[in-house]
Amino acid sequence: MNARLKPGAGGMHPDEWQARVQLAACYRIFDMLGWTEMIYNHITIRLPDSVTGGEKHFLINPFGLHYSEVAAGNLLKIDLKGNKLDDNPWPVNPAGFTVHSAIHDNIAEAHCVMHTHTTTGLAVACTQGGLAQNNFYSAQLHGLVAYHDFEGITIRSDEAPRLLKNIGDKPAVILRNHGLLSWARTLPLAFVRLWTLQRACDVQVAQAALGQAIPVPEAVARQTTDDSFQWDQRFGAGQDVFDALVRRVDRIDDSYRI
């Protein structure tokens, strides 16, 4: 099956096409970084009001495609219940949008939601202590990480209230026994938050084999988070990092743009 759309085809709003290209690029970046999980996991974005007239519509990957196959034209457009809003032949993964829809619908700034099952991310999620405040990257996440206990495969909507209560206003989430998640007002900001959390997990797992770690004092971690260029609007809040990776993807394979 192939459900590719051309820019402007069928009266598509240019803002929708722009969102499609950005999201498709992000899927290819995840693939380049090794953050894929066969055909599973998801990155979702809410389409702007200029496209939807205020309705909550979203883009998500077609269930069955590897991230390396995701393109702007084959992304699915869905509503909050996961119903398809176009004639795209690919299905929606019911386990894929339960968590995402709860966050999109109830957290005002959750324009983008990302979720992974990386090995080191999942390993940290399986530990009793969770993320350790003992390295450069975890120190940039002071007060930004929430935890949600594992309740099985995320296909039941009654989990949403507990998930939202546990997340609160924290933009990085460790889903215990499950994986990592981030959300933000822009896709690039969600990306650098997840990247920082992932790097913190990578270092923590590698360090665990070396013995007792040196803890970062809370005051230092708080200052490190405040000083982090990753979150600062003056430094793009992740846009510069994301753009650099898009350029890398373009040099490898720019087929996501169709």
Buried (B, 14 or more C-beta within 10 A) or exposed (E): EEBEBEBEEEEBBEBBBBBBBBBBBBBBBBBBEEBBBEBBBBBBBBBBEEBBEEEBBBBBBBBEBBBBBBBBBBBBBBBBEBEBBEEBEBEBBEBBBBBBBBBBBEBEEBBBBBBBBBEBBBBBBBBEEBBBBBBEBBBBBBEBBBBBEEBEEBEEEEBBEEBBEBBEEBBBBBBBEBBBBBBBBBBBBBBBBBBBBBBBBBBBBEBEEEEEBEEBEEEEBBEBBEEBBBBEEEEBBBBEBBEEBBEEBEEEEEBBBB
